[in-house]
């Protein structure tokens, strides 16, 4: 059940379809699902987080989200390099 308040999104909208994850025709969760198919463990987590933070940075936390994306990208690069030795 949605509860609307004047000038604010309902709690249900912020849980199920937050505006910072629903730009354009594709929802972030759907893009993440496609991008991580076949990946496992920390590699999948890092890829998902890079996508998530880059996807929302302009609508939510700006440079902080880009810093978070960079953190997960660096972690991903390190893990992939380790796995390729």
C-alpha positions as CSV (number, residue, x, y, z in Angstrom):
1,X,0.0,0.0,0.0
2,X,1.4,3.4,-1.0
3,X,1.1,6.4,1.3
4,X,1.4,9.6,-0.5
5,X,2.6,12.8,1.3
6,X,2.5,16.2,-0.2
7,X,5.6,17.0,-2.2
8,X,7.3,13.6,-1.4
9,X,7.5,10.2,-3.0
10,X,5.7,7.4,-1.3
11,X,7.8,5.0,0.7
12,X,6.8,2.2,-1.7
13,X,8.2,4.2,-4.7
14,X,11.5,4.8,-2.9
15,X,11.8,1.0,-2.2
16,X,10.5,-0.4,-5.5
17,X,11.3,2.3,-8.1
18,X,13.6,5.0,-6.7
19,X,14.0,7.8,-9.2
20,X,17.8,7.7,-9.1
21,X,17.6,4.1,-10.4
22,X,14.9,4.5,-13.1
23,X,16.3,6.7,-15.8
24,X,15.4,6.1,-19.4
25,X,13.9,2.8,-20.5
26,X,16.1,0.5,-18.4
27,X,16.1,0.1,-14.6
28,X,19.5,-0.1,-13.0
29,X,18.6,-3.5,-11.4
30,X,17.9,-5.0,-14.9
31,X,21.1,-3.6,-16.3
32,X,23.0,-5.1,-13.3
33,X,21.3,-8.5,-13.8
34,X,22.4,-8.6,-17.4
35,X,25.9,-7.4,-16.8
36,X,26.6,-9.9,-14.0
37,X,25.3,-13.0,-15.7
38,X,27.9,-15.7,-15.5
39,X,30.0,-13.8,-12.9
40,X,30.4,-15.1,-9.4
41,X,31.4,-13.9,-6.0
42,X,33.3,-10.7,-5.4
43,X,33.7,-10.1,-9.2
44,X,29.9,-10.0,-9.6
45,X,29.5,-7.7,-6.6
46,X,32.1,-5.3,-7.8
47,X,30.7,-5.1,-11.3
48,X,27.2,-4.5,-9.8
49,X,28.4,-1.8,-7.5
50,X,30.4,0.0,-10.3
51,X,27.2,0.1,-12.4
52,X,25.0,1.1,-9.5
53,X,27.2,4.1,-8.4
54,X,27.9,5.4,-11.9
55,X,24.2,5.0,-12.8
56,X,22.9,7.2,-9.9
57,X,25.8,9.7,-9.3
58,X,24.1,12.6,-11.0
59,X,20.8,12.2,-9.2
60,X,22.0,11.2,-5.7
61,X,25.5,11.8,-4.2
62,X,27.6,13.2,-7.1
63,X,31.4,12.8,-6.7
64,X,30.9,10.6,-3.6
65,X,29.2,8.0,-5.8
66,X,31.9,8.2,-8.4
67,X,34.5,7.7,-5.6
68,X,32.6,4.6,-4.5
69,X,32.4,3.3,-8.1
70,X,36.2,3.9,-8.4
71,X,36.7,1.9,-5.2
72,X,34.9,-1.1,-6.5
73,X,36.5,-0.8,-10.0
74,X,40.0,-0.9,-8.3
75,X,38.9,-3.9,-6.2
76,X,37.6,-5.6,-9.4
77,X,40.9,-4.9,-11.3
78,X,42.9,-6.3,-8.4
79,X,40.8,-9.5,-8.2
80,X,40.8,-10.0,-12.0
81,X,44.6,-9.6,-12.1
82,X,45.0,-12.1,-9.2
83,X,42.7,-14.6,-11.0
84,X,44.7,-14.3,-14.2
85,X,48.1,-15.2,-12.7
